[in-house]
């Protein structure tokens, strides 16, 4: 199958996640329950997926990788919760754009920690990321006056997504030879599940509605397969082309979805921010 098909499928999965999270907020469902079901489904699929990788049988060698996976799981569910709230408050397109420009964080990790050099255009991309994020933020004055305003959700989303992606970069470089991708992602999703269950028990609301179970399952499948399709595309095409195309398609797709399906409206500054997001992504990974 052509790599372009996998690029399209990965983007569709990412946009589908945003749509289902928006639906969960619209129906006023318990977001934590929906996300917990999502991670249960994703973890089951990941652990049941056979891996052809040869990994060491010594468990002690795998402990650092599994601890990293547990930490990433906490970041994932916290960021997904922020994502869900941001989709509700700020709209689908703006939230997805804030997530996609967080590519800056793993890029800086690669440059500073792993000493992978950046070209001039990529440094320009780093600068344009901050411009894009500023333009995307709604009600900037309110953001300063009210620390809990919707604009701060975009900042938290940017940081959380970047930390999650950066953690996966660490896994790829440091631990891929010790733990298979399926085992690592299964542990990530299992950790997210545990965090979700702890929150549910703390709230004392144990009953799941049918809609929460359904939407959780609907999110879990694209949540896992967006990564699988990405890997399939990377096996067939240049990584820079894959990453830039997927990010651009996802930002544009989520923006159109938000406007057509959910009635999201964007200011002139935010449209400029969307354009700056695309330019930033192109400069960083092309």
N, C-alpha and C positions, 0 to 999 in steps of 0.2 A: 504493500500500500504506500502511496506517495507520502513523503514527509509533510506536504502541505495539508493533507487530510488530517493528520494528527495535530498539526498546529491549530486548525479550525476546531477540532473536537475539544482540545484543551481549553481554548478560549470560550467555547460554548459552555463547558462545565463550570468555568469560573463565573460567567455571567449567570448561569442557572443558580449557583449558590447565592449570589446577591439577590436574585428574584425570590427564592424561597425564604431567605431571611427577612426580606421586605414583607412577604406574605405573613410570616409569623408575627411580626410587629403589628401589621394591619389587623390581624385577627385577635390581637392582644393575648397571644399565647405566652406561656412561661418560657422565656428564652433559654434559661439554664436547662430546662428539661428537654427542649428541642435539640440543643447542642449536645447534651449528654447522649441522647439516642443516636444522634449523628455519629459520635465517636465510637459508640458500641458497634454500630454497623461497619464503620471504616476499619476498626481494629479487627473485627472478625474476618473481614475480607482479606486484610493484609496478612494475618497469621495463617489463613487457609490457602494463600497463594504460594505455590511451590517456588523455591528459589534454587537456581542452578549454580549459585556461588559456593565456593569452598571456603569455609570459615573455621577458625581454630576451635577445638573441642574444649580448651581450657577456659572455664567460666571466668576465672580471675582476670584474664586478659580482656574480657568483654565488659567488665564492671564499669570502667570509665565511660564507655560508649553508651551503656544502658542508663547510667546516671544522667548523661547529657540528654538522652531521649526523654527521660522523665521530666527534666527541666523544660525541654522544648514543648512537651505536652502541656505543662502549666501555662507557658507563653501562648500556645495555640488557642486554648479555650478562653483565656482572658482576652486575647485579641479578637477572637470570634464574637465574644459578647460585646466588645466595643464596636466592632464592625456592624453588628446587628442594630445597635442603638444609633450609630451614625447613619446607616441606611435609612432609618426611620426619620431622623432629625434633619439630615443634610441632603438626602437623596441618594439614589443608586450611583449615578455617574460620578459625582464629586467624591463619594466615599471610595469607589474603586480607583479613581485617579490618585487619591492620597495614598492608597495601598501600593500602587504601581510605582510611584516615584520613590518609595522606600527602598528601591533597588540601590539607592545611594549608600545605604549602610553596609550591605555586603561588599559593595565595590570598595569602600574605604577600608573594610576589614582585609580584603585581599591586598590592597595597596600598602597599608601600614604594617599589618601583622605578617602577611605572607610575602611582602615585598614584590608584588606583581606591579610593574610600572604602568602608569597611565599616560595616554597620549594627550596632546594639547586639547583636542576636541572633547575628550572625556572630562578634563578639568573644567572646560566651559559648561559641560553637562551638569557637573556638580553645582556650579553656580546657579544654573537655570532651575535646578531642583528647588532651591530655596525661594526663587522668584515664583515658581509654579505653586508651591505650597502657600505662599502669602496670598496670591491671587485667588486660590480656591477657598480660603477661609471666609465664611460668612460673618457679618457683623463684627468686624475686627475691634471696634471700640467697646462693644458689649463684652467681647472676650477678655479685655483688660479689666473691665469693671466686675465681671461675673466669672470667677474661676471655673464654674461648673457649666458654662454655656456650651452649646452644640459645637462651636468652633474648636474647643479643646479636644473633642472626640476625634477630629481629623488629625491633630497633632499626636495624640495617643495611638491612633491607628497607624500613622506613619512610623512611629518608634517601634510599636509592637510587631508590625509586619517585618520591619527591617531586622529586628533582633531574631525573629523566627527564621528568616532567610539566611541571616548570618550564621546562626547555629547549624543550619544544614550545610553551609559551606565548611564549617569546622568538621562536621561528620565526614564530609566527602574527602577532605584532605587527611584527617588524622585517624579515622576509625573504619573506613570503608573495607579495609582488608581484614578487620576483626569481626564485623557484624554485617550481615546481609541487609540490603535496603528494605526488604520485607520485614525482617526482624526489628530493625530500627524504627520504621514507621509504625509497625504494630505496637511497639512499646510506647511510642509517642502518643498514639491514639488511646492506648490503655491508660496512660497517665492522665490524659485529658478526661477520660471517663471517670476515673477515681475522684478527680477534683470536682467534676459535676455532681457526682453522687454525694460528696461531702457537703456541698452547698445545698443540695436538695434536702438532706437529712437535717442540716442546721435550720432550714426554713420550716421543716416539719410538714411539708406538703408532698406526700408520697404518691398520690394518685396521678397517673398520666392520662390525659384525654386521648381520644382516637386521633385528633388532628395533630397533637404534639408528636405522637408516635409516627404518624404518616410523614409529616414535614421533616422530622428528624432523619427518617430513612431516606427521604428524597434528597436531603443535603449530604448525607453520608456517602452516597454513591458517587456523585460528581466531585466531592471533596477528595476522595482517593484517586479517582480516575483522571482528574485534571493533572495530577503528578505523573501518572502512568503514561498518559498520552504525550506529556512533555518529554519524558525519557525516550519514548518511541521516536518522537520527532528528532531529538538530539542524535539518535543513532543513525539517522538518515541524512541530516542536513547540518550545515555550519551553525554552531551554537549562537553566534551573534545574530544571525538571521532569525533563528527560532525564537530567542528571547525577545528581540525587538518586535517581531511580528505578533507574537502572542500578547505582549503587553499592550500594544497599540490596538489590536482587535478587541481586547477585553475592555479597555477604557471606552472606545467608541461604542461597542455593543452595549455596555452597561449604561452609557449616557442615553443612547436611543431607547433602550428598554425603560429607563426611568421616565423619559419624556412621554413615550407612547402608552405604556401600561400604567404608570403610577402618577402621571401628571406632574413630574418634577419640573421646576422652572429654574433657569440659570440666569445670573446677572451677566452683564458684559464682561466684568472682571473675571467671573468664573469661566466663561467661554474662553477668555484669554488664557486662564489657568489650564484649561483642558488642552489648548494648543501648546502651551509651554510644557505640559506633561509629556506630550508626544515627542516634542523636540528633545526634552531631557533624556527620555528613554533611548531615542535614536543615537544621541551623542554618547551616552554611557556604554551602550552595548554593541554599537555598530563598528 
